[in-house]
Amino acid sequence: ASAKHEPEPAAPAAPAKIDYVELDNAFTSNLVDTGRYLQLRLAVSTHGGPAVTAAIEQHKLAIISAVLAVLGEAGEADVADRAAKDRLRANVRTAINDVLRRKAGTTGVDEVFFTSLVVQ
């Protein structure tokens, strides 16, 4: 009896390396429609490698300013539930990528993560 030889399945491609960069800044902002305030910390992820992580470090002050501008427009509804927080994270990601595009000629922040979030 002859044995049939099935081809070996191809090994899955290695996932692209993801770098995480934590901004070592606590962001505090008043919520626009109330006397309460928001305080958060964040980190970002990128598949862009050393060029993007270096750009984030180099332009950290401009990124902090852009994040504060987004948070300065946030109201209580922007942190009311998970969907609202997801929209706020997307707005922060857009602001960070805008800074990177203007200052470094690159983008590459894939996701923003709130590592701490307090509303008081």
N, C-alpha and C positions, 0 to 999 in steps of 0.2 A: 504494500500500500504506500502510495506516495503522500507525503505530508505537504499540505499547502502552507506556504509561509506568508503570513500577513505582514504588511509593512509596519514597522514600528511607528506608533503615533508620534507626531512631531512634538518636541518639548515646547511647552508654552513659553512665549516670549517673556523675558524678564520685565516686570513692570518698571515704568520710568521712575527714576529716583525723585522722591518728593523731599524738599527741604522745608523745614518749619523755622520761622523767625518770630520770636516773641518780642514785642515792643515793650521795653522796660519802663513804660510810662503809665501811670494811672490817670485815666481821662475822667474829668468831672465837669458836668454841665448842668445848668438849670433846664428843666423841662419847660417849654415855652408857654404851656397853657395851665400851669399850676405853680404853686410855691415849692414843689418837690424838685429833687435833683437826681441825676443819674451819674453813677460812677462805674466805670468798667476798665478792664484790662483786656488786651487782645493780642492775638498771634495771627500770622498769615502762613499760607502754604504756597509753594511754587514748584513747578516742574522746570523752571528756567535755569536752574543750576547756579554756579558761582557768580555769573554776571548779574543776575537778578538779586541774589542775596547781598552782593556788594552794593548794588544801587540802592537797595532798601536801607542798608547801614549808612551809606554816604548821604542820603537825602532824608534821614530820619526826622530832622527838625521840620522840614516842609511837609512830611507825611503827618506828623503830629498836628501841625496847624490845620491841615486839610480834614483830619478826623474830627478835630474840635469844631470846625465849621459845620460839618454834617451833624454832629451831636447838638450844636447850638440851635439847629432847626427842628430838633426832635421834640415831640410832645408825648404825653402819657400814652396816647394810642399807639405810638411807635414802639412801645415796650410792653404792651398789654398782654400779648400772647405769643406763642411760638412763631406763627406766620408773620406777625409784625416785626419780631426780632430778626427773622430771616430777611425781610425787606431792608431792615436797618443794616444788617451785615452786608447785603448786596450794595447798598448806597456807600458804605464805607469802602468796600472793595473797589468800586468805581472811582471814588475820590483818590485812593492810593494809586491805582493804575494811571489816573490822570496826572498825578505828580510825577510818577516814573516816566511817563511819556514825554512830559514837558522838560524834565530835568536831565533824564538819562537816555532819552530816545528809545526806551524799551517799556514793555509792560510785562506782566507775568505773574501777578498775584492771582492765584486760582480761587482761593477761599480765605475768608476771614473767620476767625474763631474768637468768640468772647470767652476768655478764660476766667473772668469774674464779672458779675453784673449785679449792681445794687441800685434800687430805687428807694429813696427816702423822702 
